[in-house]
Amino acid sequence: MKARLIPVVMIVLLALLFSALAVAGTAAEKPKLVLQITIDQMRGDFPMRYKDRLGEGGFRYLMERGTHYINAHYQHADTETPIGHAALFTGTYPAYNGIVAGNWFDLDKGRVIYNCEDDRYPMIGKEPARGKGRAPTNLLSSTIGDELVISNNGRSRVFSVSIKDRGAILPGGHAGKAFWYSKSDGSFVSSTYYYKEYPGWVEQWNAKKFADRYKDTSWELLHDVSTYVFGKDDDRPFEVDMFGLGTTFPHPVRGDSKYFYASLIATPFGDELTADFAKTLIKAEKLGQGKHTDFMAISFSVTDYIGHVFGPSSLEAEDNILRVDRLLAELFRFIDDQVGLDKTLIIVSADHGMCEAPEYMQSLGFEVGRLTTETIVKGTLKNALKARLEVPGDVIRLYEHPYVYLNEEEIKKTKYSVAEVEAAVAEEIIKIPGMIGAVTRTDLLKGAFPPSAVNMMILNNFHLKRSGHVHVIADQFWYFYYEMETTTEIAAIHCSPWTYDTYVPLFFVGNGIPARRIARPVTPYDIAATIATRLEIKPPSGSVGVPLPEVLNGE
C-alpha cells in the first residue's frame, strides 16, 4: 500500500510545482495595459466601511482578487489634489517633483500661479490668455508613464482622463496625452501642448453632448434610505447648497441653470461622464492591442467634490461610494472585453484622504472649529506683527495654502532680517487657537527643527524656489483653508499632515497579482517603483518609492 502511494504523492507534488511555475510565468509576463485609477478623496477606510453592501466586480474584485494594502499613507504635509496626483505617478515627494501646492507664488512672474499653468499652451481652439494655458511643464520629475515611453522610443502610449485638469495633466506626465472636463459646456478638452486639433473620436464624442442627458434629472439614492449608515442624517446645517443641488435627496440637476454643466461635478454623473469618455478613448486608440505595454490613467473626481460639499460621513458620500463601486465593476468588465483582465495590471489608489466636518466632530465631543486664511493673515497675523515688531502689514505678501509668503523687499526697509520676521510670524501663528505648527524656510534650510514626524513631512513638501517662508499646520480636525469660488465656505476640508488626510487605499489586481491583504506600512510612492520593476524599466527620475514584493513575486 505504501509503495503505491509514492507515485500518487509525486504526481501531486509535480502538479503543484507546475501550477506554481505557471502562476510565476503569468506574473512575469508584461501586461498589455497598465490602468492606474485615482479616486479623488477616497480615504483608505471608505471601501471597508461599506463592504457589506458592495456589489460584485468593483471594490470586492479589488479586495478579493488582488493585493490590498490597508495601511498606505503619504509622507508629505500638504495633502491636496495636484500634490497627490503628482506623487502617485512620479513616485516622489513635492520636494522633488515640484508640485508643492495647488498654487504657489512664482518669484519670476511676481504672482501666484496654478500648478498646471503654462500660457505657452492655450486650450485647443482658444486664444491665449494669462493663467489659462495648461501643460505638465511645472512637473519637475518624470512620471512612470514617461519612463515607459522613454524605454521603447515611444512605442508605448500614455493617456490620462479626469474631471479636473490637474487630475489629468499630472498623471499624464510629459509624454502622455491628457483630457479633462469643461464646466462651461460639458465636453472633454485639452491644450495645444498635446494636440494642434482634437482627434476625430474626441470631436465625435463631444458632438453627442452626453452631459445634456442629465438635464432636469436628479441624483437619487440607489437603495432604500433605511439601509444607509447615514440615512437619518440627510439634512445637516453645515452642508452646502452648491450649484443649486440642495442639501437633501433627491438632488435636482436643473437644465436651465447657468451652472448646469458645473453642477455635474458634485454628483455621480460627473464620474459617469469620465468613465464613458475613458472607455471611448481606450477603444478608439486601441489601447492594449499592440506589441508594447500601453498606460491609461483615469481620475474620478466626484468623491472629492461631494466630500467637500456634504462631508465624508454623509448620506451623499455614502451613496456615492456605492455608485463608484458599480462604476468600477462596469469599467473592469469593459477592460476584460477589450484587453483582458489577465493582460491588464490595475492599480487603484487616491490622491489624499479627508477630514470630517468640524461640526460632526463637535457632536462627538471634540473641541474643534473653523479658521479662515482671510481672518488670520489679513487680520490677526498682520496686527500681531505690527504690535510686536512695529513693521507694516506689507511685510506679509500673501497666504497661499499652506504657506505664508513674505515680501522681502519690504522687509529690507525695516531693521529686521527675513529670518527674524519668519521666526516672529511662526511664533505668532501658533498662538492662534486651532494652529499647532509653523516651520520657517530658514530653519528648513539649516535643518534647525525638531525631527518630529510632522516636521519631516513639511521638509518633504519643501521646494527651495516654490515653497513659502513659513509652512503652517492647523491642529487635528480643525477646518483651515481658503474659500472656494462658488461659496464662502464648504462642509469639510483636507490638506493636512494628519492620518485622516494621508490615509488612502492601495490595490493591485490582474495580470497574475496574488490575492492577499497586507497590513504593513507602505506609501503611494511605492506604486511607480513597483510598476517600473514589473515592466523592467527604470523608475521615475525623483522616485523614492520601494518596489512592493507581494506584487512582484507574491512573497
SVG drawing of the C-alpha trace seen along z (x, -y; Angstrom):
<svg xmlns="http://www.w3.org/2000/svg" viewBox="-36 -101 58 103">
<polyline fill="none" stroke="black" stroke-width="0.4" points="0.0,0.0 2.8,-2.4 4.6,-1.7 1.6,-2.6 1.1,-5.9 4.6,-7.2 3.7,-7.8 0.5,-9.5 2.3,-11.8 4.9,-12.6 2.2,-13.3 0.5,-15.7 3.8,-17.4 4.7,-17.8 1.3,-19.2 1.7,-21.8 5.1,-22.6 3.9,-23.1 1.0,-25.1 3.3,-27.4 5.6,-27.8 2.6,-28.6 1.5,-31.3 5.0,-32.7 5.2,-32.7 1.9,-34.6 3.1,-37.1 6.3,-37.6 4.6,-38.5 4.4,-42.2 0.9,-43.5 -0.6,-44.8 -2.2,-47.6 -1.4,-49.4 -4.6,-51.0 -4.0,-53.3 -7.1,-54.7 -7.2,-57.5 -10.3,-58.1 -10.1,-61.7 -10.5,-62.0 -11.1,-58.2 -9.9,-57.8 -8.4,-54.4 -11.3,-53.2 -14.1,-54.0 -14.2,-50.7 -14.1,-48.7 -16.7,-51.0 -19.4,-49.9 -18.1,-46.4 -21.3,-44.6 -23.2,-46.5 -20.7,-46.4 -21.7,-44.6 -19.7,-42.1 -16.8,-43.1 -15.9,-46.6 -14.2,-47.0 -14.9,-43.4 -12.9,-42.4 -10.1,-44.5 -10.3,-43.2 -10.9,-39.6 -8.9,-39.0 -6.0,-41.5 -3.4,-42.6 -4.9,-45.1 -2.6,-47.3 -4.7,-48.5 -2.1,-50.8 -0.9,-53.2 0.0,-56.8 1.5,-59.7 4.6,-61.3 4.2,-64.9 2.4,-67.6 0.1,-69.3 -2.4,-66.7 -4.0,-68.4 -5.3,-67.1 -2.4,-68.1 0.2,-67.1 -1.3,-63.6 -1.7,-63.0 1.9,-64.1 3.2,-61.9 1.2,-58.9 2.8,-59.0 6.3,-60.4 6.7,-58.2 8.2,-61.0 7.7,-64.0 6.7,-67.5 10.2,-68.5 11.5,-66.6 8.6,-66.8 8.0,-70.5 4.2,-70.3 4.2,-71.8 0.6,-73.1 -2.4,-73.9 -1.0,-77.3 2.3,-79.0 3.9,-82.4 6.2,-82.4 9.2,-84.7 10.0,-85.2 6.4,-86.1 5.8,-88.1 2.4,-86.5 0.6,-83.4 0.4,-80.6 -1.7,-77.5 0.1,-74.1 -0.6,-73.2 -0.4,-76.7 1.6,-77.5 0.4,-80.2 2.5,-79.0 -0.1,-76.3 -3.6,-77.7 -6.7,-75.5 -7.3,-73.9 -9.3,-76.4 -9.0,-79.2 -7.0,-82.4 -4.1,-82.7 -5.0,-84.3 -3.0,-84.8 -3.3,-81.9 -5.5,-79.9 -2.8,-77.8 -2.4,-74.2 0.6,-71.8 2.6,-69.5 5.7,-71.7 5.7,-72.7 6.2,-69.0 9.9,-68.6 10.2,-64.8 9.4,-62.2 6.3,-60.0 6.0,-56.2 4.3,-56.8 7.1,-59.0 9.6,-56.3 7.6,-53.7 7.6,-55.8 11.3,-56.5 12.1,-52.8 11.0,-51.9 11.3,-55.1 7.6,-56.0 6.2,-52.6 4.1,-52.6 1.3,-55.2 0.1,-57.1 -3.3,-58.7 -5.0,-60.4 -8.6,-61.5 -10.2,-63.3 -12.9,-65.8 -10.1,-68.0 -7.4,-69.4 -4.8,-68.7 -6.2,-65.2 -5.4,-64.5 -2.3,-66.6 -0.1,-65.5 -0.8,-61.7 -0.3,-62.0 3.2,-63.3 5.3,-65.0 4.9,-62.3 1.2,-61.5 -2.0,-62.9 -4.4,-64.4 -8.1,-65.3 -10.3,-66.9 -13.9,-68.1 -15.1,-71.6 -17.5,-73.0 -18.7,-75.5 -20.1,-73.1 -19.8,-69.5 -17.2,-68.5 -13.7,-67.0 -11.0,-69.3 -7.2,-69.6 -4.5,-72.1 -2.1,-72.7 0.7,-71.1 -0.9,-67.8 -2.6,-68.4 -3.0,-71.1 -6.5,-70.0 -8.7,-67.3 -8.6,-63.7 -11.8,-62.8 -13.1,-60.5 -12.9,-63.3 -14.9,-65.7 -17.5,-62.9 -17.8,-62.3 -18.2,-66.0 -20.7,-66.5 -23.0,-64.0 -23.4,-66.2 -23.5,-63.3 -23.8,-65.7 -27.1,-67.0 -28.8,-63.7 -28.7,-64.7 -30.6,-67.9 -33.7,-68.2 -32.9,-64.9 -32.0,-64.3 -29.5,-62.4 -31.5,-59.9 -30.5,-57.2 -29.5,-53.8 -31.3,-51.9 -33.9,-52.4 -32.8,-55.1 -33.2,-52.8 -30.2,-50.7 -27.7,-53.5 -25.4,-54.2 -26.1,-57.9 -29.7,-57.5 -31.1,-59.6 -28.6,-62.4 -29.7,-63.7 -30.1,-67.4 -27.4,-68.9 -26.8,-72.6 -23.1,-72.6 -23.9,-71.0 -23.7,-73.4 -26.2,-74.0 -23.7,-74.3 -24.8,-74.9 -28.5,-74.7 -28.3,-71.0 -29.8,-71.4 -28.7,-69.6 -31.2,-66.7 -32.2,-63.9 -33.2,-63.9 -30.7,-66.5 -32.2,-68.3 -30.0,-69.0 -31.6,-72.0 -31.1,-72.0 -31.8,-75.7 -29.3,-76.8 -26.1,-78.6 -24.3,-76.2 -25.8,-73.1 -22.5,-71.7 -20.6,-72.7 -23.2,-71.1 -22.5,-67.6 -19.0,-67.5 -20.8,-67.4 -23.0,-64.4 -22.1,-60.9 -23.0,-61.9 -19.6,-63.6 -17.8,-60.2 -20.2,-58.5 -19.2,-61.0 -15.5,-60.5 -15.9,-56.7 -17.7,-57.0 -15.1,-59.2 -12.3,-57.0 -13.9,-53.9 -14.3,-55.7 -10.6,-56.6 -9.5,-53.1 -11.5,-51.7 -10.6,-54.4 -6.9,-54.4 -6.8,-50.6 -5.0,-50.6 -3.6,-47.3 -3.8,-45.9 -0.2,-46.4 3.1,-44.7 4.1,-47.1 2.5,-48.0 0.2,-51.0 -0.6,-53.2 -4.0,-54.6 -4.7,-56.9 -8.2,-57.7 -9.0,-60.0 -12.6,-60.0 -13.1,-63.4 -16.7,-63.4 -15.9,-61.8 -13.8,-64.9 -16.5,-67.4 -19.1,-65.5 -16.9,-65.2 -16.3,-69.0 -19.9,-69.9 -21.6,-67.4 -18.8,-66.0 -17.2,-62.5 -19.6,-61.0 -22.8,-62.0 -25.6,-60.2 -24.4,-61.7 -20.9,-60.5 -22.1,-57.0 -24.4,-56.7 -21.6,-58.0 -19.2,-55.2 -21.8,-52.6 -22.1,-54.2 -18.3,-54.3 -18.3,-50.6 -20.8,-50.0 -18.8,-52.2 -15.6,-50.3 -17.4,-47.0 -18.6,-48.2 -15.2,-49.6 -13.5,-46.3 -16.0,-44.4 -15.2,-46.7 -11.4,-46.2 -11.9,-42.5 -13.8,-42.6 -11.3,-45.0 -8.0,-43.8 -8.5,-41.0 -8.1,-41.4 -5.4,-38.8 -3.4,-41.1 -4.1,-44.3 -2.3,-45.5 -4.8,-47.6 -3.8,-49.9 -6.4,-51.8 -5.5,-54.4 -6.3,-58.0 -4.6,-61.4 -5.4,-62.1 -7.9,-61.3 -10.3,-63.6 -11.1,-65.1 -14.6,-65.0 -16.7,-68.2 -15.8,-70.0 -19.4,-70.3 -19.7,-66.5 -16.6,-66.1 -18.1,-68.6 -21.2,-66.5 -19.0,-63.6 -17.3,-65.7 -14.2,-67.1 -13.3,-70.8 -12.6,-72.0 -13.7,-74.8 -13.2,-76.7 -10.4,-79.1 -10.2,-81.1 -7.0,-82.4 -8.6,-85.7 -9.1,-86.3 -5.7,-85.0 -3.4,-86.6 -5.2,-90.0 -6.3,-90.4 -4.7,-88.6 -1.2,-88.0 -0.6,-91.4 -1.8,-93.1 0.4,-90.9 3.5,-91.7 2.7,-95.4 2.4,-95.3 5.5,-93.1 8.0,-94.4 6.4,-97.7 6.6,-96.7 3.8,-97.4 1.5,-94.7 3.0,-94.8 5.9,-92.6 3.4,-89.7 2.8,-89.3 0.1,-86.7 -1.1,-83.4 -1.4,-80.6 -2.0,-77.3 0.0,-76.0 2.5,-78.9 2.9,-82.4 4.9,-84.3 6.8,-87.4 7.7,-90.5 11.5,-90.6 11.7,-94.0 9.5,-95.5 11.5,-93.7 14.7,-95.3 13.1,-98.7 12.9,-97.6 15.7,-96.8 14.9,-93.1 16.3,-90.2 14.0,-87.9 14.9,-85.1 13.8,-87.3 10.5,-88.2 9.9,-84.5 10.5,-83.5 8.1,-86.1 5.4,-85.0 5.8,-81.4 5.6,-82.3 2.5,-84.4 0.8,-81.8 1.0,-79.1 -0.7,-81.5 -3.9,-81.4 -6.4,-78.8 -6.5,-75.9 -3.0,-76.4 -0.4,-73.8 2.7,-74.3 4.7,-76.7 8.1,-75.9 10.2,-78.6 12.1,-78.4 15.3,-79.4 15.0,-76.5 14.3,-74.0 17.4,-75.1 19.5,-74.9 18.0,-71.7 17.3,-73.6 14.0,-72.0 12.9,-69.0 12.8,-65.9 9.2,-65.1 7.0,-63.1 5.0,-66.2 8.2,-68.3 9.7,-65.7 6.6,-65.7 6.9,-69.5 10.5,-69.0 9.3,-66.5 6.9,-69.2 9.6,-71.9 11.0,-73.2 13.6,-76.0 12.1,-78.0 8.4,-77.4 7.6,-77.0 6.8,-80.0 8.6,-81.4 6.5,-79.7 4.7,-76.4 1.5,-76.5 -0.2,-73.5 -3.6,-73.5 -4.4,-71.2 -6.2,-67.9 -9.8,-68.1 -9.7,-71.9 -11.0,-73.3 -8.4,-75.7 -8.2,-76.6 -9.3,-79.3 -12.8,-79.9 -14.0,-78.2 -15.1,-80.0 -18.8,-79.2 -19.3,-79.6 -17.7,-81.3 -17.3,-78.1 -17.6,-74.3 -18.5,-71.5 -15.2,-69.8 -11.6,-70.0 -8.3,-68.0 -4.8,-69.4 -3.2,-68.5 -0.4,-66.0 -2.8,-64.1 -3.6,-60.5 -7.1,-61.1 -5.7,-63.1 -2.7,-60.9 -4.6,-57.6 -5.5,-56.1 -6.5,-52.7 -4.0,-50.9 -4.9,-47.9 -3.0,-45.9 -5.0,-43.4 -4.9,-41.5 -2.0,-40.2 -1.1,-37.5 -1.3,-39.6 -1.9,-37.3 -5.0,-37.8 -4.0,-38.9 -4.4,-41.6 -1.3,-43.4 -1.2,-45.4 2.4,-46.5 3.0,-50.3 3.5,-51.3 3.4,-54.6 1.7,-55.6 5.2,-56.5 5.8,-52.7 3.4,-52.4 5.6,-53.9 8.6,-51.9 6.6,-48.7 5.2,-49.3 8.7,-50.1 10.2,-46.9 7.4,-44.8 7.8,-46.4 11.6,-46.1 12.2,-49.8 13.8,-52.5 11.7,-54.3 10.8,-57.9 13.7,-60.4 12.8,-61.5 11.5,-58.2 11.7,-57.5 9.3,-54.5 10.2,-50.9 9.0,-48.1 6.3,-46.0 7.5,-42.4 4.0,-41.0 3.0,-42.4 6.3,-41.3 6.7,-37.7 3.9,-37.0 6.4,-36.7"/>
</svg>
